[in-house]
Amino acid sequence: SSVTQSIQHYPSPAASELSEAASRKFGLQPDHFLFTNGATEAFYLIAHLFSEKSAAIVAPTFSEYEDSCKIHGLDYHLVNKAKLKPNDYQLVFICNPNNPDGNIITTQELTQLIKSAPLTTFVIDEAYIEFTNQIKSTVPLIHQFDNLIVVRSLTKTFAIPGIRLGYIVSSSNIIGRLLSKKMPWSVNTLAIQAGLQLFEYYDHWLFNVEDLLEETSRFIQELSAISWLEVKSSYTSYFLAELKKGTASNLKCYLATQHGILIRDATNFKHLQGEYIRLATQDLEANAALINGLKQWK
């Protein structure tokens, strides 16, 4: 088969055919893209490029920014968005929409922020950008700013995390510097083939965000009827819920063992105080099963 034939050869060292495909989708030159082994490799590469520098991470958020900063010796600080002074740092990590709470920063607000600190490089993680209808991608701002790095994920959007395929969009100068730190062949042949297919049928295979968010508001309404659960507002199909009784770890264990349902215990997100779980809208059957399980928890 063609798969067997393709895996008998090395992939292209920097998955450059994917940069070509992405350039057609976004209307940018191929040298504005760099494909990585999941978005995670992108964060480690960026931290490598800025090793020993100072970084701010807008928290509570995804832990991989912090882990990559730790490994590459950055002097990093977790800061609340309201208290962020970007000029104090050489690198700023912002997840938009944010994981775990589904909050957003508008393009206008981001533009102001990037403008206000021309010597600071901003890393905008857009892994969940397609799970909201409130903001558009900051990729078009690449033309305007030399201090912007956008990280995106194909595997989140199309729910194929086992493939590990992310990408960086930035100025050709930053992409070139990142390439000089990058291990060759980190994106394997199967991931490249999957990526080429995804870019070819992108809009056709992409879920309808309006339908997803409509389903989310129904789901949240049912969850809100559970007296001991306080659902926090979100602009996406995932959101935090605070437990008014018991602990998140006990609830997670109960749902896993008694109902075969896995939820995210969100208590290990730094700068998030309280007993929180993160939930996401699934299909009708899965949503109903979760609500049933929650109602039965004593």
C-alpha positions in Angstrom: 0.0 0.0 0.0 1.0 3.6 -0.4 1.3 3.9 3.5 3.8 1.0 3.6 5.8 2.6 0.7 5.8 6.0 2.3 7.1 4.9 5.7 10.0 3.1 4.0 11.6 6.5 3.3 12.6 9.4 5.6 10.1 12.3 5.7 11.3 15.7 4.5 13.5 17.2 7.3 11.2 20.2 8.0 7.9 18.9 6.6 8.2 21.7 4.0 5.3 20.4 1.8 3.0 21.2 4.8 4.4 24.8 4.8 3.4 25.0 1.1 -0.1 23.7 1.9 -0.5 26.1 4.9 0.7 29.0 2.7 -2.2 28.4 0.3 -4.7 28.3 3.1 -3.5 31.5 4.8 -2.3 33.5 1.8 1.2 33.8 3.3 4.6 32.7 2.0 5.8 29.2 3.0 8.7 30.6 4.9 6.2 32.0 7.5 5.4 28.4 8.7 7.2 25.7 10.7 5.5 22.4 11.4 6.1 20.6 14.6 5.4 17.4 16.5 2.2 18.7 18.1 1.9 22.3 19.4 4.0 21.0 22.4 7.2 20.8 20.3 6.5 24.4 19.1 6.6 25.7 22.7 9.8 23.8 23.5 11.4 25.2 20.4 10.4 28.8 21.2 11.7 28.4 24.8 14.9 27.0 23.4 15.3 30.1 21.2 14.7 32.4 24.2 16.7 30.3 26.7 18.0 32.3 29.7 15.6 35.2 28.8 12.7 36.4 30.9 9.1 35.3 30.2 5.6 36.0 31.4 2.9 33.4 31.2 -0.7 34.7 31.5 -2.3 32.3 34.0 -4.2 30.1 34.9 -3.3 28.3 31.7 -1.8 25.2 29.9 1.2 23.9 31.8 3.4 23.2 28.8 4.5 26.8 28.5 5.9 26.6 32.1 7.5 23.2 31.5 9.3 24.4 28.3 10.5 27.5 30.2 11.8 25.4 33.0 13.7 23.0 30.7 15.4 25.9 28.8 16.3 28.0 31.9 14.0 31.0 31.3 13.3 33.3 34.2 9.5 33.0 33.9 6.6 34.4 36.0 2.9 33.4 36.0 0.9 36.6 35.9 -2.8 37.6 35.9 -3.8 39.1 32.6 -4.9 42.4 34.3 -1.5 42.7 35.9 0.6 41.9 32.8 3.3 44.5 32.0 4.7 43.1 28.7 7.6 45.5 28.6 9.1 43.8 31.7 9.6 40.6 29.7 11.3 39.4 26.6 8.7 36.7 25.9 5.0 36.6 26.7 2.8 33.4 26.4 -0.9 34.0 25.9 -3.4 31.2 25.2 -6.3 32.6 23.2 -9.0 31.3 23.7 -7.6 30.2 27.0 -7.3 26.7 28.3 -8.9 25.8 30.8 -11.5 28.6 31.2 -12.5 29.5 27.6 -11.8 33.2 28.1 -10.8 35.3 25.1 -8.7 38.4 24.3 -10.1 40.4 21.3 -7.9 41.0 18.3 -8.1 44.7 19.1 -6.8 44.2 22.6 -4.0 41.9 21.4 -3.0 44.4 18.7 -2.7 47.1 21.4 -0.7 44.8 23.6 1.8 43.8 20.8 2.1 47.4 19.7 2.8 48.6 23.3 5.9 46.4 23.7 7.9 46.2 20.4 10.9 44.6 22.1 8.8 41.8 23.6 7.9 38.7 21.6 4.4 37.5 22.0 3.5 33.8 21.6 -0.2 33.4 21.0 -1.4 29.8 21.3 -4.5 29.4 19.1 -5.0 25.6 19.6 -8.7 26.3 20.4 -9.3 29.2 18.0 -11.9 27.2 16.0 -13.9 26.4 19.2 -15.2 29.9 19.5 -17.0 32.4 17.2 -16.1 35.4 19.1 -12.6 36.1 17.8 -10.6 35.6 14.6 -7.1 34.3 14.3 -4.2 36.6 14.7 -2.3 35.0 11.8 -3.0 38.0 9.5 -1.2 40.3 12.0 2.1 38.5 11.1 2.5 41.1 8.3 2.2 43.9 10.7 4.4 42.7 13.6 7.9 41.2 13.8 7.4 40.3 17.5 4.5 37.9 17.0 4.6 34.1 17.0 1.3 32.2 16.5 1.1 28.5 17.4 -1.7 26.4 16.1 -2.8 22.8 16.2 -4.3 20.6 13.5 -4.7 17.7 16.0 -7.0 19.7 18.4 -9.2 21.1 15.6 -9.7 17.7 14.0 -9.6 15.6 17.2 -6.6 13.4 16.1 -4.1 14.0 19.0 -2.3 10.7 18.3 -1.0 12.2 15.0 0.9 15.0 16.8 0.8 17.9 14.4 1.1 21.6 15.2 2.6 24.6 13.5 4.2 28.0 14.1 3.3 31.1 12.0 5.7 34.0 12.3 8.1 36.3 10.5 10.5 34.5 8.1 13.3 35.8 10.4 11.9 34.1 13.5 11.0 30.9 11.5 14.6 30.8 10.3 16.0 31.1 13.8 13.6 28.4 15.1 14.6 26.1 12.2 18.2 26.4 13.3 17.3 24.9 16.7 14.9 22.3 15.3 15.6 18.6 15.2 15.2 17.2 11.7 12.4 14.7 10.9 10.4 15.5 14.0 7.2 15.4 11.9 6.8 11.8 10.6 5.6 10.7 7.2 2.1 9.7 8.4 1.6 13.1 10.1 2.7 14.8 6.9 0.2 12.8 4.8 -2.6 13.5 7.3 -1.7 17.2 7.3 -1.8 17.4 3.5 -5.3 15.8 3.5 -6.5 18.1 6.3 -5.4 21.2 4.5 -7.0 20.0 1.2 -10.4 19.4 2.8 -10.1 21.8 5.7 -13.4 23.7 5.5 -15.2 20.6 4.4 -14.1 18.6 7.5 -14.2 21.4 10.0 -17.0 21.1 12.5 -19.7 23.9 12.5 -18.8 26.1 15.5 -22.4 27.6 15.6 -23.9 24.2 16.1 -21.3 23.2 18.7 -21.9 26.4 20.7 -25.7 26.0 20.5 -25.2 22.4 21.9 -22.9 23.9 24.5 -25.5 26.3 25.8 -28.1 23.5 26.1 -25.5 21.3 27.9 -24.6 24.1 30.3 -28.3 24.7 31.1 -28.7 21.1 32.1 -25.5 21.2 34.2 -26.6 24.4 35.9 -29.6 22.5 37.3 -27.2 20.5 39.4 -27.2 22.4 42.7 -23.6 21.7 43.8 -22.0 22.7 40.5 -21.3 26.2 39.4 -20.6 26.5 35.7 -18.3 29.4 34.8 -18.9 31.4 31.6 -16.8 30.6 28.6 -16.7 31.7 24.9 -15.9 28.1 23.8 -17.3 24.6 23.9 -15.2 23.8 27.0 -15.5 25.5 30.4 -14.8 25.3 34.1 -17.3 24.2 36.7 -16.6 24.7 40.4 -17.7 22.1 42.9 -19.6 23.4 45.9 -19.2 20.1 47.7 -16.6 17.3 47.7 -13.4 17.3 45.7 -12.6 17.2 42.0 -10.3 14.2 42.4 -13.1 12.2 44.2 -15.6 13.1 41.5 -13.2 12.2 38.7 -12.5 8.8 40.3 -16.2 8.1 40.8 -17.2 9.0 37.2 -14.3 6.9 35.8 -15.0 3.8 37.9 -18.8 3.9 38.1 -19.7 5.4 34.7 -16.6 4.9 32.5 -16.5 8.7 31.9 -13.2 10.7 32.1 -13.3 14.3 33.1 -10.4 16.8 33.7 -9.6 17.5 37.3 -8.6 21.2 37.0 -7.2 21.7 40.5 -3.6 21.5 39.3 -3.9 24.6 37.1 -1.8 27.2 39.0 -3.6 30.5 39.9 -6.9 28.7 40.0 -8.1 28.4 43.6 -10.9 26.0 44.5 -12.3 22.6 43.4 -12.7 22.8 39.6 -13.3 20.4 36.8 -13.1 21.2 33.1 -15.8 19.9 30.9 -16.3 20.0 27.1 -19.4 19.5 24.9 -19.4 16.0 23.3 -22.3 14.4 21.3 -25.8 14.2 22.8 -25.3 10.7 24.2 -22.0 11.5 25.9 -23.4 14.7 27.4 -26.5 12.9 28.7 -24.3 10.2 30.2 -22.2 12.7 32.0 -25.2 14.6 33.4 -26.7 11.3 34.6 -23.4 10.4 36.4 -23.1 13.8 38.0 -26.7 13.6 39.3 -26.0 10.2 40.9 -22.9 11.3 42.7 -23.4 11.4 46.5 
